[in-house]
Amino acid sequence: MANEVLKVSAETIKEMETFYQNHLKQPAPPGSVFAAKKGPVSITAYRSGKVLFQGSRSEQEAEIWQKEATTQAPKKKTVKATHLPKDFSNWSVIGSDEVGTGSYFGPLTVVAAYVPKEKIALVKELGVRDSKDMRDTEIISVAKDLLTFLPHSLLTVMPEKYNAIQPSMSQGKMKAILHNQALNHLMTKIAPDQPDGILIDQFELPSTYFKHIQDQPIQVREKVFFETKGESHHLAVAAASILARYAFLKGLDTLTAKAGLTIPSGAGSNVDLVAARLLKKGGLSYLGQFAKLHFANTEKAKKIAGFK
């Protein structure tokens, strides 16, 4: 579907609402000032000042207000070539991503999120994009908005459970099983609706992924695509990443309250010092309530703490 976006002043939005008063639609989408349907063109004005025109004559309709535009919407980033179908970014898609695999402290979180095509504009307007380009405060704010309406499935594996599973299961297989479970849960939740496609943020070869889930009672295999940097190919993956990061941060907050000291993310030298303090306080089993013990940070913390 063709679309155009303009950035205009609040005064212009009021003028536009009057102009389209005979074409207004109710109810207006969340976060919007008004929505209208003029022939083949849908017009949605948001409180941020962005106005979205969608439809076969969106360019011509947007030209009416071109002189009133304060700035042009940023151009889309160029992304690498993919094997995804044409116009995949405009499909109704379930995206899945995980957070926490590279952090010594905190949980492993996996989220599958469903963004139907009619919600793509709203999700974009709410600020959904690559979570790596967002501060945690913004991730928390956007995630709270998404939780109010976006179908999703969240799986959280806290460190104690992670450490019980990890010796008999590689992290890759653990992630594959969690992705498969989250996708299955979400497919059940949105039924009878069916996504046009499923996009997994690729963390291993598709052949390896499907090998890892072959012993699962239910395997989601139909219409499944894999792409690295999946968030650049569909907002469903970006939304899943934001929700997974939000759940991870909440997990760190829970562990911080439990430990009585700040539990940081990452796997740098700063976490070694915190891990050493936890070792001194309660030993290896206590540390295992907060950290993924198979990381090299454990041995570093032992040296700092003089722990044998």
Secondary structure, DSSP 8 states (H G I E B T S, - for coil): --EEEEE--HHHHHHHHHHTGGGB-SS--TTEEEEEEETTEEEEEETTSEEEEESTTHHHHHHTTGGG-SEE----------SS-TTGGGS-EEEEEEE-TT-SBS-EEEEEEEE-GGGHHHHHHTT-S-GGGS-HHHHHHHHHHHTTT--EEEEEE-HHHHHHHGGGS-HHHHHHHHHHHHHHHHHHHHTT---SEEEEE-SS-HHHHHHHTTTSSS---TTEEEETTGGGT-HHHHHHHHHHHHHHHHHHHHHHHHHTS----SSSHHHHHHHHHHHHHHHHHHHTTTB-TTSTHHHHHHHHHT--
